[in-house]
Amino acid sequence: MTSPAGPPAGGGASGQKRLKLLAVTACPTGIAHTYMAAEKLQQAADELGIDMKVETQGSIGAENVLTDNDVKAADGVIIAADKEVDRERFAGKRVLSTGVADGIHKPKELIERVRSAPVQAGTAPAGGAGGGGGGGRERSAAYKALMNGVSHMIPFVVVGGLLLAVSIALGGHSSSKGITFDEGSFWFYVNALGTLGFTLMLPIFSGYIAHALGDRPALVPGMIGGFLAADATTIYKADANAGFLGAIATGFLAGYLVIWIKKVKVPKFVQPIMPIIVIPIVSTLALGLFYIYVIGQPISWVFTHLTSWLNGMTGSSAILLGAIIGLMIAFDMGGPVNKTAFLVAVGLIGTNNTVMGMAAAAIPVMPLGQGLATQLRRKLYSDQERETGIAALFMGCFGISEGAIPFAAARPAQVIPANMLGGAVAGAIAGIAGVTNSVPHGGPIVSVFGAVGGVGMFFVAIAAGTVVTALTTNALIALKQRRAGAAPAGPKALAPEPVLVGAGTGTGAGVAAGAAAGGAVRETAAPPVAPGEPEVLSGYLTGRTVKTELASDSKEAAIREMAQMLATTGNVRDVDELVRVALAREAQGTTGLGESIAIPHAKTDAVTRPTVGFARSGGGIEWGSLDGTKARLVFMISVPEAAAGDEHLRILALLSRKLMDTGFRERLHTAPDVPAVLEVLREIR
């Protein structure tokens, strides 16, 4: 490519070519940083006399999309992103890749650096982890890849698990082969669909881990590797599958293998077919054969020796054997360790049903424990995790241990030890109580079929293991958050609620001493909206939701103070829940955007309609902003779940764009009272 560095200012000299640049901005948790980076880059380009077009990739989708003609005419491309961005379309152009924060704080520096950036080859790893990488960038890429796999896997776990559970409950029969169905019946086919969902679960998991690292060429080897981990016994006659831990391994192996292959220098005539033919075939063959010959054989060896060892223990102490069976059942949920314990127990049905009783008690502990954990300390989990937790509770009742896999995949260091401890407790109690089971299946459902002896202690064992797993999981997650310095995300962690003096605000005044017990806000005579009052953000922000000075001096207290102010509109059902969701969002990543701005936001049915508040803090509040500034201008957005899509993102986009205007921020700082503040805010379009 011919890509001259260009003049410092594009149109200064007569006949001098005006530099044309493109940019892509994106952030993983919302769109505020996306739009702030876009505005800063555009402002810097305008100031330097450079043509620039910026594509924003937020949760609402790509806007101001770069066309083929844009790319063809461009002298360089800046990618300021903390998530995946397709770079193949910029082949032959100078591409500078960095984080979204650099787009906000170093726009002129990026414009200067892109002129000497390397030329993009025909294929490249996705994401913004290239030219701007610093310490910890690779670890972040690996974590995001794992989360990409988990998020794509969850629907398969939930759909497959619930279909299996419903079919077992309504159409299953107990037999020596486990839970069976009348072939060709309605419930037979429902069960088959659920089984198909689980069959796809690990290939999807592995495939999308690989995709996040190596882009589309990595999808095929990742998914095929996932199939090998899920069904090795069918594919190459191994004695055991590797399970979800094997799927994690194949996903990362495929992704990094593709990244390495992309770096290999090839002749120009080969480059066009590299991403669609050469890379997928080479990486699939390399990964598949490596798995079969190098990984698969050790797994079979482990399976064989574990089986021999466990069979040799069947005459030992019932409590010890039960604890070991429970530990193994809970460890890898379908992998060689789990499968060893289960098949040994199944093999002893008819001669020693107590071993199957131990396994049956341990099998549901993982999904039940993880589901219970999400309900006991909801603030530790995202909305998606809590929803998955409810599904896991249902699956656990039917002995479907795979319901816990998304939790173990996302937080293996916390979840797997907790699962093992709970499984050991359940197995040990079942062993010492002499619980028996004559069906090769587990969970409370087997008692419905009359297969369990000692039903009372069977349920005691399951309950004890479930509680131990839930409490241990939450304790380990909370410990990790404290060590990482994460802000607590729940109402109990808040500072004492401030008296909302509302000095000079004309709104929220008279709400004293915070909320009453249980989060209820004492009704106050909120001032009516004045006739002719400026309409701001489609009427979501009014005089009732503006304060010219916050009483709080900490982030948590400020969020609660603003939530209580929003409650004066009558649009908030539950202040505590609104605060909890807003703080949970902060735990995912600060909403302090720099330039003394913070935009906390919450999507929750604790509010009945979109409501936006604005408040100032003269002394500033520490918000963890990217540039280290304290928040002095704070907007709080709350929307119900039903309106959480485009409307929530539209409000964020409008605010983020306008707040990049230095004059607008200054007018907000100096507006003397609420009517003046509203008049300034009316500029938001």
C-alpha positions in Angstrom: 0.0 0.0 0.0 1.1 3.6 -0.6 0.3 5.4 2.6 2.2 8.6 3.0 2.5 10.0 6.4 0.9 13.1 5.2 1.3 16.7 6.4 0.7 17.7 10.0 -2.3 19.6 8.9 -4.1 18.2 5.9 -4.9 21.3 3.8 -2.1 23.7 4.7 -0.1 23.9 1.5 -1.4 24.4 -2.0 -2.0 21.2 -3.8 -1.2 19.2 -0.7 -3.3 16.0 -0.2 -5.6 16.2 2.8 -5.0 13.2 5.0 -8.0 10.9 5.3 -8.3 8.6 8.3 -10.9 6.1 9.6 -11.5 5.0 13.1 -13.5 2.3 14.9 -14.4 2.6 18.6 -16.0 -0.1 20.8 -16.2 -1.0 24.4 -17.5 -4.3 25.9 -20.0 -3.3 28.6 -21.9 -0.4 27.1 -21.6 2.5 24.6 -20.6 5.5 26.7 -16.9 5.0 26.2 -17.5 4.1 22.6 -19.0 7.4 21.9 -16.6 9.4 24.0 -13.7 8.0 22.1 -15.4 8.7 18.8 -16.1 12.3 19.7 -12.6 12.9 21.0 -11.0 11.4 17.8 -13.3 13.5 15.6 -12.5 16.6 17.5 -8.8 16.0 17.3 -9.0 15.4 13.6 -11.0 18.5 13.0 -8.5 20.6 15.0 -5.6 19.1 12.9 -7.4 19.7 9.6 -7.7 15.9 8.9 -10.7 14.2 7.3 -11.9 11.5 9.6 -14.9 9.1 9.7 -15.6 7.1 12.9 -17.6 3.9 13.1 -19.0 3.2 16.5 -19.7 -0.4 17.6 -21.9 -0.3 20.6 -24.4 -2.7 22.1 -27.1 -1.1 19.8 -25.1 -2.2 16.8 -22.6 -0.5 14.4 -23.4 3.1 13.5 -21.8 5.3 10.8 -20.5 2.1 9.2 -17.3 2.4 7.1 -18.0 1.5 3.5 -15.6 -0.1 1.0 -15.2 3.3 -0.7 -14.2 4.8 2.7 -11.6 2.1 3.3 -10.3 2.4 -0.3 -9.7 6.2 0.1 -8.3 6.1 3.6 -4.6 6.7 4.5 -4.9 4.8 7.8 -7.3 3.3 10.4 -7.4 3.7 14.1 -9.1 0.9 16.1 -9.8 2.1 19.7 -11.6 -0.9 21.1 -11.8 -3.3 24.1 -13.7 -5.9 22.2 -13.5 -7.8 18.9 -13.3 -5.8 15.7 -13.0 -7.3 12.3 -9.8 -6.0 10.8 -9.7 -8.1 7.6 -11.7 -5.4 5.8 -8.7 -3.0 6.3 -6.2 -5.3 4.5 -3.5 -3.2 2.8 -4.1 -0.1 5.1 -2.1 1.1 8.0 -3.9 0.0 11.1 -3.2 1.1 14.6 -5.0 -1.0 17.3 -5.3 0.1 20.9 -7.7 0.4 23.8 -10.8 2.6 23.9 -9.3 4.6 26.8 -6.5 5.8 24.4 -9.1 7.1 22.0 -10.5 9.2 24.8 -7.3 10.5 26.4 -4.7 10.4 23.5 -6.6 11.1 20.3 -3.9 13.4 18.8 -1.2 10.9 19.7 -3.1 8.1 17.9 -3.5 10.3 14.8 0.2 10.8 14.8 1.1 7.1 15.4 -1.3 5.8 12.7 0.8 7.4 10.0 3.7 4.9 10.8 1.5 2.0 11.8 2.1 -1.4 10.2 0.2 -2.4 7.1 -2.7 -4.8 7.8 -2.2 -8.2 6.2 -5.1 -10.1 4.6 -6.1 -11.7 7.9 -5.5 -10.7 11.5 -6.6 -11.6 15.0 -9.8 -9.9 15.9 -10.0 -7.4 18.7 -8.2 -4.4 19.9 -5.2 -6.2 21.4 -2.8 -5.3 18.8 -0.7 -2.2 18.5 -1.8 -0.6 21.8 -1.2 -3.7 23.9 0.3 -3.1 27.3 0.8 -5.2 30.4 -2.1 -7.6 31.0 -3.5 -7.3 27.5 -3.0 -11.0 26.7 -4.6 -12.1 29.9 -7.6 -9.8 29.2 -7.9 -11.4 25.7 -8.0 -14.9 27.2 -10.6 -13.9 29.8 -12.8 -12.3 27.1 -12.4 -15.4 25.0 -13.6 -17.6 27.8 -16.6 -15.4 28.5 -17.4 -15.4 24.8 -17.6 -19.2 24.9 -19.7 -19.2 28.1 -22.2 -16.7 26.8 -22.8 -18.7 23.6 -22.9 -22.0 25.5 -25.6 -20.9 28.1 -28.6 -21.1 25.7 -27.7 -24.7 24.8 -27.3 -25.7 28.4 -30.6 -24.1 29.4 -32.7 -25.3 26.4 -31.2 -28.8 26.4 -31.4 -29.1 30.2 -35.0 -28.0 30.5 -36.2 -30.1 27.6 -34.5 -33.1 29.3 -36.0 -32.3 32.7 -39.5 -31.9 31.3 -39.3 -35.1 29.3 -38.1 -37.0 32.3 -40.8 -35.6 34.6 -43.7 -36.3 32.2 -42.7 -39.2 30.0 -39.8 -41.1 31.7 -39.7 -44.6 33.1 -37.1 -46.1 35.5 -35.3 -49.2 34.3 -32.0 -50.9 34.8 -30.7 -48.7 32.0 -31.7 -45.5 33.7 -34.6 -43.2 32.7 -36.1 -44.5 29.5 -38.9 -43.5 27.1 -41.4 -45.3 24.9 -39.7 -45.2 21.5 -41.5 -42.9 19.0 -43.6 -41.2 21.7 -43.9 -37.5 22.1 -41.7 -37.4 25.1 -39.1 -39.6 23.4 -38.6 -36.9 20.8 -38.6 -34.0 23.4 -35.9 -35.9 25.2 -34.0 -36.4 21.9 -34.1 -32.6 21.3 -32.8 -31.9 24.7 -30.0 -34.5 24.2 -29.1 -32.7 20.9 -28.9 -29.4 22.7 -26.4 -30.9 25.1 -24.5 -32.5 22.3 -23.9 -29.1 20.8 -23.1 -27.5 24.1 -19.3 -28.2 24.3 -18.6 -27.7 20.5 -20.3 -24.3 20.7 -18.3 -23.5 23.9 -15.0 -24.5 22.4 -15.7 -23.0 19.0 -16.5 -19.5 20.4 -13.5 -19.4 22.7 -11.5 -20.0 19.6 -13.5 -17.5 17.5 -12.8 -14.7 20.0 -9.1 -15.3 19.7 -8.6 -16.2 16.1 -11.7 -14.9 14.4 -13.7 -16.9 11.8 -10.8 -19.2 10.7 -10.7 -20.5 14.3 -14.3 -21.4 14.5 -14.1 -24.8 12.7 -11.1 -26.2 14.6 -12.6 -24.9 17.8 -15.9 -26.7 17.2 -14.4 -29.9 16.0 -12.1 -29.9 19.1 -15.2 -29.4 21.2 -16.8 -32.4 19.6 -13.8 -34.5 20.4 -14.0 -33.4 24.0 -17.7 -34.1 24.2 -17.9 -37.5 22.4 -14.5 -39.1 22.1 -16.0 -42.5 22.8 -17.9 -42.4 19.5 -15.4 -40.6 17.3 -12.2 -42.6 18.2 -13.3 -45.2 20.6 -11.7 -43.8 23.7 -12.8 -44.9 27.1 -13.8 -41.4 28.4 -14.6 -37.9 27.2 -12.7 -34.9 28.4 -15.8 -32.9 29.2 -16.0 -29.2 29.6 -12.4 -28.9 30.8 -11.3 -30.5 27.6 -13.5 -28.1 25.6 -11.7 -25.2 27.3 -8.4 -26.6 26.3 -9.4 -27.3 22.6 -10.9 -23.8 22.4 -7.7 -22.0 23.5 -5.5 -24.4 21.5 -7.5 -23.8 18.3 -7.5 -20.0 18.8 -3.8 -19.6 19.5 -2.9 -22.1 16.8 -4.8 -20.0 14.2 -3.1 -16.8 15.5 0.2 -18.5 15.0 -0.6 -19.7 11.5 -1.7 -16.2 10.5 1.8 -14.9 11.3 3.4 -17.3 8.8 4.7 -15.5 5.7 3.1 -17.0 2.6 3.3 -16.0 -1.1 0.8 -13.4 -2.3 -1.1 -15.8 -4.5 -1.9 -17.9 -1.4 -3.1 -15.1 0.8 -6.7 -14.9 -0.5 -7.4 -18.5 0.3 -5.6 -18.5 3.7 -8.7 -17.6 5.9 -11.3 -19.8 4.1 -9.3 -22.9 3.1 -5.7 -23.1 4.3 -6.0 -22.0 7.9 -9.2 -23.9 8.8 -7.9 -27.2 7.3 -4.4 -27.0 8.7 -5.5 -26.0 12.2 -8.3 -28.6 12.2 -5.9 -31.4 11.2 -3.2 -30.3 13.7 -5.6 -29.8 16.6 -7.7 -33.0 15.9 -4.7 -35.3 15.4 -2.9 -33.8 18.4 -6.0 -34.4 20.5 -6.5 -38.0 19.4 -2.9 -39.1 19.7 -1.6 -36.9 22.5 -4.5 -35.8 24.7 -7.0 -38.7 24.2 -4.7 -41.5 25.2 -3.7 -40.0 28.6 -7.4 -39.4 29.3 -8.2 -43.1 28.6 -5.2 -44.0 30.8 -6.6 -41.9 33.7 -10.0 -43.4 33.2 -8.7 -47.0 33.4 -6.6 -46.5 36.5 -9.2 -44.5 38.3 -11.7 -47.2 37.7 -9.3 -49.9 39.1 -8.5 -47.7 42.1 -12.1 -47.0 42.9 -13.2 -50.6 42.5 -10.5 -51.5 45.0 -12.1 -49.1 47.6 -15.6 -50.5 47.6 -15.0 -52.5 50.7 -13.6 -49.5 52.7 -15.3 -47.1 55.0 -18.7 -46.0 53.6 -18.2 -42.4 54.7 -14.7 -42.3 53.0 -16.0 -44.0 49.8 -19.0 -41.7 49.7 -16.8 -38.6 50.0 -14.5 -39.8 47.2 -17.4 -40.7 45.0 -19.0 -37.2 45.6 -15.7 -35.4 44.9 -15.2 -37.2 41.6 -18.8 -36.7 40.5 -18.6 -33.0 41.1 -15.1 -32.4 39.7 -15.6 -32.3 35.9 -19.3 -33.0 35.2 -18.9 -35.4 32.3 -15.2 -35.7 32.1 -13.1 -38.7 32.9 -13.1 -38.3 36.7 -16.9 -37.9 36.8 -17.4 -40.7 34.4 -15.2 -43.1 36.4 -17.2 -42.6 39.6 -20.5 -42.9 37.8 -19.7 -46.0 35.8 -18.2 -47.8 38.8 -21.4 -47.0 40.7 -23.6 -48.2 37.8 -21.5 -51.4 37.5 -22.3 -52.3 41.1 -26.1 -51.9 40.8 -27.6 -55.2 41.9 -24.6 -56.2 44.1 -24.0 -53.0 46.1 -26.6 -50.4 45.5 -25.2 -48.1 48.2 -22.4 -46.9 45.8 -25.1 -45.7 43.3 -26.9 -44.1 46.3 -23.8 -42.1 47.0 -23.5 -41.0 43.4 -27.2 -40.2 43.1 -27.0 -37.9 46.1 -23.9 -36.1 44.7 -25.1 -35.7 41.0 -27.7 -32.8 41.6 -25.5 -30.9 44.1 -23.6 -28.9 41.5 -26.6 -27.3 39.7 -28.6 -27.0 42.9 -25.7 -25.4 44.7 -24.9 -22.9 42.0 -28.5 -22.0 41.5 -29.0 -21.4 45.2 -25.8 -19.3 45.3 -27.2 -16.9 42.8 -30.3 -16.4 44.9 -28.6 -16.1 48.3 -26.2 -13.3 47.2 -27.7 -11.9 44.1 -25.4 -8.9 44.0 -22.4 -11.1 43.2 -24.0 -12.2 39.9 -25.1 -10.6 36.7 -28.7 -10.7 35.6 -27.9 -13.5 33.0 -26.2 -15.6 35.7 -29.2 -15.3 38.0 -31.5 -16.4 35.2 -29.2 -19.3 34.5 -29.2 -20.1 38.2 -33.0 -20.5 38.2 -32.7 -22.9 35.3 -29.9 -24.8 37.1 -32.1 -25.3 40.1 -34.7 -26.9 37.9 -32.2 -29.1 36.2 -30.7 -30.2 39.5 -34.0 -31.5 40.6 -33.9 -33.9 37.6 -30.3 -35.0 38.1 -28.9 -32.9 35.2 -25.5 -31.9 36.5 -24.6 -30.1 33.3 -26.7 -27.2 34.6 -23.6 -26.1 36.6 -21.2 -26.1 33.7 -21.6 -22.4 32.8 -20.7 -21.4 36.3 -17.7 -23.7 36.5 -16.5 -22.6 33.1 -16.8 -18.9 34.0 -15.2 -19.1 37.5 -13.4 -22.5 37.7 -11.1 -21.5 40.6 -14.1 -20.7 42.8 -16.9 -23.0 41.5 -15.0 -26.3 41.1 -13.7 -26.5 44.7 -17.1 -25.5 46.0 -18.8 -28.2 43.9 -16.3 -30.8 45.1 -16.8 -29.9 48.7 -20.6 -30.1 48.4 -20.4 -33.3 46.4 -18.2 -34.9 49.1 -20.6 -33.9 51.8 -23.6 -35.3 50.0 -21.8 -38.6 49.1 -20.5 -39.0 52.6 -23.9 -38.5 54.3 -25.5 -40.9 51.8 -22.8 -43.4 52.5 -22.9 -43.3 56.2 -26.8 -43.4 56.1 -26.8 -46.5 53.8 -28.8 -44.8 51.1 -29.4 -47.1 48.1 -30.4 -46.5 44.4 -31.2 -49.1 41.8 -31.4 -46.8 38.8 -28.3 -45.4 36.9 -29.4 -41.8 37.4 -29.3 -39.2 40.2 -31.2 -36.3 41.8 -34.5 -36.0 43.5 -36.3 -37.4 40.4 -35.1 -41.0 41.1 -37.0 -41.0 44.4 -40.2 -40.4 42.5 -39.7 -43.6 40.6 -39.3 -45.5 43.8 -35.7 -46.4 43.1 -34.2 -45.0 46.3 -33.9 -46.7 49.7 -33.6 -44.4 52.7 -35.4 -41.5 51.0 -35.3 -39.2 54.0 -31.5 -39.3 54.4 -31.2 -39.1 50.6 -32.8 -35.7 50.6 -30.8 -34.7 53.7 -27.6 -35.5 51.9 -28.6 -33.5 48.8 -29.7 -30.5 50.9 -26.5 -30.5 52.9 -24.3 -30.7 49.8 -26.3 -28.0 48.1 -26.0 -25.6 51.0 -22.3 -26.2 51.4 -21.7 -25.7 47.7 -23.7 -22.4 47.6 -22.1 -20.9 50.7 -18.6 -21.9 49.7 -19.1 -20.6 46.1 -20.3 -17.2 47.4 -17.5 -17.0 50.0 -14.8 -17.7 47.4 -16.3 -15.2 44.9 -16.6 -12.5 47.6 -13.0 -13.2 48.7 -11.7 -12.8 45.1 -13.6 -9.5 44.8 -12.1 -8.1 48.0 -8.6 -9.1 46.9 -9.2 -7.4 43.6 -10.5 -4.3 45.3 -13.9 -4.6 43.7 -16.6 -2.3 45.2 -19.3 -4.2 47.1 -22.4 -4.4 45.0 -25.2 -4.5 47.4 -27.3 -2.3 49.7 -25.7 -3.8 52.8 -22.3 -2.5 51.8 -23.5 1.1 51.5 -22.4 3.9 53.7 -25.1 5.3 56.1 -27.7 6.9 54.0 -27.2 10.7 53.9 -29.8 13.3 54.7 -30.9 14.6 51.4 -30.7 18.3 52.0 -31.4 19.3 48.4 -30.0 22.7 49.1 -31.0 25.1 46.4 -32.2 22.3 44.1 -35.9 22.7 44.1 -36.2 19.0 43.8 -35.8 16.1 46.2 -35.8 18.5 49.1 -37.5 17.2 52.2 -36.6 13.6 51.6 -34.9 13.2 55.0 -32.8 10.5 56.5 -33.0 8.2 53.5 -35.3 5.3 52.9 -37.2 3.5 55.6 -36.6 -0.2 56.4 -37.0 -2.5 53.4 -36.1 0.2 50.9 -39.4 2.0 50.9 -39.2 5.7 50.2 -41.3 7.9 52.3 -43.8 9.7 50.1 -43.1 13.4 49.8 -45.0 16.2 48.1 -42.8 16.3 45.0 -43.2 19.6 43.3 -45.3 19.4 40.1 -43.7 19.9 36.8 -43.9 23.5 36.0 -46.0 24.5 32.9 -43.7 25.2 30.0 -40.8 23.3 31.8 -38.1 22.4 29.2 -38.5 18.8 28.0 -35.2 16.9 28.3 -34.5 13.4 26.9 -38.1 12.8 25.8 -39.4 13.9 29.2 -37.4 11.3 31.1 -35.4 14.1 32.9 -37.4 16.8 34.7 -37.1 19.3 37.5 -37.9 16.6 40.0 -34.8 14.7 39.0 -32.2 17.5 39.1 -30.0 18.4 42.1 -27.6 21.2 42.0 -25.5 19.8 44.9 -25.2 16.2 46.1 -24.9 15.6 49.8 -22.9 12.4 49.4 -19.2 12.1 49.2 -18.9 8.4 48.0 -20.0 6.6 44.9 -22.3 4.2 46.7 -24.0 6.9 48.7 -24.3 9.1 45.7 -26.1 6.4 43.7 -28.5 5.8 46.6 -29.1 9.5 46.9 -29.9 9.8 43.2 -32.1 6.7 43.3 -34.1 8.2 46.1 -34.4 11.4 44.0 -35.7 9.4 41.0 -38.2 7.8 43.4 -39.9 11.1 43.9 -41.3 10.8 40.4 -43.4 7.8 41.3 -41.5 5.7 38.7 -39.5 3.6 41.1 -41.0 0.6 42.8 -38.0 -0.5 44.9 -35.1 1.9 45.7 -32.9 -0.9 47.2 -33.2 -3.0 44.0 -32.4 0.0 41.8 -29.4 0.7 43.9 -28.3 -2.9 43.8 -28.5 -3.2 40.0 -26.6 0.1 39.6 -23.8 -1.0 41.9 -23.7 -4.4 40.2 -23.1 -2.5 36.9 -20.3 -0.5 38.6 -18.7 -3.8 39.7 -18.5 -4.8 36.0 -16.6 -1.7 35.1 -16.7 1.9 36.3 -19.2 4.3 34.7 -16.8 7.2 35.5 -16.0 8.4 32.0 -13.4 11.0 32.7 -13.7 14.8 32.2 -15.4 14.8 35.7 -18.4 12.8 34.3 -20.1 9.7 35.6 -23.2 8.0 34.1 -24.3 5.2 36.4 -27.2 3.2 34.9 -29.5 0.3 35.7 -31.8 -1.9 33.8 -34.4 -3.3 36.2 -38.1 -3.7 36.7 -37.7 -1.8 39.9 -38.6 1.2 37.7 -41.8 1.4 35.7 -40.7 3.8 33.0 -37.3 5.3 31.8 -36.2 7.9 34.3 -33.0 10.0 34.2 -31.5 12.2 37.0 -28.8 14.7 37.0 -26.8 16.0 40.0 -23.6 18.0 40.6 -20.9 17.6 43.2 -18.9 20.6 44.0 -16.1 18.7 45.7 -16.2 15.8 43.3 -16.7 12.1 44.1 -14.1 9.4 43.5 -15.7 7.2 40.7 -12.7 5.3 39.4 -12.7 7.3 36.2 -10.3 6.5 33.4 -8.4 9.8 33.6 -8.4 9.9 37.4 -10.8 12.9 37.7 -13.5 13.0 40.4 -17.1 13.0 39.2 -18.7 16.4 39.4 -21.4 15.9 36.8 -23.5 12.8 37.5 -26.3 11.4 35.3 -28.2 8.4 36.5 -30.2 6.4 34.0 -32.8 3.8 35.1 -35.0 1.9 32.6 -37.3 -1.1 33.0 -36.2 -4.4 31.5 -38.8 -4.1 28.7 -37.3 -0.8 27.6 -33.7 -1.8 28.3 -32.7 -2.2 24.6 -32.6 0.7 22.2 -34.0 3.3 24.6 -31.4 2.7 27.3 -28.6 2.8 24.7 -30.1 5.8 22.9 -30.1 7.8 26.1 -26.4 6.8 26.8 -25.4 7.7 23.3 -27.1 11.2 23.4 -25.5 12.0 26.8 -22.0 10.7 25.8 -21.9 12.7 22.6 -23.1 16.0 24.1 -20.9 15.7 27.2 -17.8 15.8 24.9 -18.7 19.5 24.3 -16.5 21.5 26.7 -18.8 24.5 26.5 -21.8 22.3 27.4 -20.0 20.9 30.5 -19.0 24.4 31.6 -22.6 25.7 31.3 -23.8 22.7 33.4 -21.2 23.5 36.1 -22.1 27.2 36.3 -26.0 27.1 35.9 -27.2 28.8 39.2 -30.4 26.8 39.8 -32.6 24.0 38.6 -34.4 26.0 35.8 -31.1 27.1 34.5 -29.7 23.6 34.6 -32.8 22.3 32.7 -32.3 25.0 30.0 -28.8 23.8 29.5 -29.8 20.1 29.4 -32.4 21.0 26.8 -29.5 21.2 24.3 -29.2 17.4 24.4 -30.7 16.2 21.1 
